């Protein structure tokens, strides 16, 4: 597990914070809420934490069990992000609306918005330079921050105002669209190279 190192904890926190980008996901959360879908902060964050821990300790073995490689997993996440981005940019509902369903807290909030392929990959890559305990503490701090943002989403929305939310939603919709395309292209290239070997 290693010794507690505040520099490593901070480094792990910053890396995960940048990849998860919880503040960038605020317009998506608001869009979900506006479709009368209740996001349960605790369920979403605990599910995301569970996914992170599962992949951190048994990710490679788990994917092999289902005959899936990390590139295929990332491509699947890219599709979900792409659909969310199109909804945000065009203002059209593509994902079926299920009022009062708790499933939205799992998909897309826990995965792929919090525990997405990029965040999981970043978490795994930290093992090369950081002690396990420091990585996990950095992760835990991110999960707590994610919980606070989702829990107090209404207050954040009131603080920003409807006009600012509209602008931010369109802007981050385009950013999310670009991220999804980039994630798809980079990982589909890996899959093609593996197939053609």
N, C-alpha and C positions, 0 to 999 in steps of 0.2 A: 504493500500500500504506500510506503514511503513516509517521509516526515511532512508536517504542515509547513507550507511555504507560501507566504502571502503574495509574493511576486507571481508565483505559478498560479495561485488561485485567481488573482486579478487578470493575468494573461488568459487563462481559460475562460473566465467570465466575458472578457472583451471579445474573444474570438466567437464564442457562442452567441453573444448579444448581437454582433454584426451580422451573423448568418441568419439567426431567427428573425431579427428586425421586427420586434413586436409592435413598435410604434408605427412602422410602415403598414402593418396589418390592421390598424384601427379602422380605416375605411371599409375593409372587408367585413370586419366584425359588425360594424354599424349596418352595412348592407344586409347581412344575415338577419340581424335583429329587426330590420324594417320589413322583412318577409314573414314576420311573426314567428320566427324560430328562436327559441330561448337558448342562449349559450350558458351552460352551467360551468362556471369558472373552475370549481374544484374538480369536476369530472374531466374537463378538458386538460387541465394541468397535470392531474395524476395519471391520466392516460398517456400524455406526452412523456412524463417522467418514466413511466413503465416501459414505453417504447425505447427511450434513450438507454435505460439500464439493460434492457433485454439485448439490444444490439451492441452495447458496450462490452458485455460479458459473453454473449453467445451469438453475435450477429452473423459472422461468417458461417458458423455451423448451421444456424437457422435457415439462412438463404440456400445453403447446399441441400438441406433437408427437402426443400420444395423445388429444387432444381432451378433456382433463380440466382443470377449473379447481381452484383451491386449496380451495374449499368442498367439492367432491365428494371430494377427497383426504382432507380432514378427516373427512367423514362415514364414509368407509371405515375410517379409523383408529378412529373412535368405536365402530363395530360390533365390532371386535376387542377393544377395551378393555371393552365391555359384556359380552361372552362371558366374558372373564377374571374380571370382577367377579362375575358370577353364579356361576361355579365356586367362587370364594373364599367367598362368602356362604353358598351352599347346600351346599357340599362335594360337588358332583356334577361328574363329568367330562363336558364337552360336546365339547371339541376332542379328536379321535381321538388316543389314546395310541400313540406310535410309539417303543418302547424303543430306546435307543442311537442315536437319530436326531440328526444334527447340525443339522437344519433348525430345531429349537427355538431355537438360538442366533441365527438370523436373524429368524424370526417365532415368538413375539412379542417376544423379548428386544431384538434390535437395532431392530426396528420392530414395534409402536409404543411400547414401553416406554422406550427410550432416545431414538431418533430419531423421535419421534412428530410428528404434524402441528403440535401446539402448539409443540414445541421448534424445529421447522424454521421455522415462522412467526416465532417470537421471534428466531431467528438472522438471518433476512432483515431483520427490522425494525431490528436493531441497526446496519445499514449507514447509516441516516440520521444517526446521531450519533457513530459510532465509526469509527476507521480500520480497514481490513481486517486488517492484521497484528495489531492488538490483539484484534479479535473472534476471530480464528483461534487466538491464544494462549489466550484465555479458554476457547474450545471444547476445545482440547487438554488443558487442566488438568482439565476436566470428564470427558473421556474416560478420563484416567489414574485419576481417582477412581472412575469406574464400573468400570474394570477391577479395581481393588483390592477393591471391595465384592464383585464376583462371584467373584473368585479366592479370597477368604478367607471365602466364604459359610458354610462348615462351622464355622469358628471363631466367627463372629458368631452362628450358631444356637446353639452350645454356651454362649456367653456369655449369651444372652437366656433360654434354657431353653424347653422345649416349651409350658408353660402361657402364657408371655408371647407366644410365637410365635402360638399359637392366638388369643389376644385381639387381637394386632396384625393378624393376617390378616383377622379378621372386621371390625375397625374400618376398615382400609384397603380392604377389599372394598367396603364401603358408600361410602367416599370415592371410590374408583375408579368405582363405579357412577354416582355423582352427576356426576363429571367427564365420563364417557362420554355421559350424557344431556344435560349442558350443551353439550358439544361438538357433539352431534348436532343439538340444537334450534337453536343459534345459526347453524350452517352450513346446515341445511336451510332456514332462513328466507332465507338469502342465495340459495340455489338457486331457491326459489320466487319470490322477487322478480325474479330474472333471467329466469325462464320467463314470468312474467306481464307483462313489459315489452312 
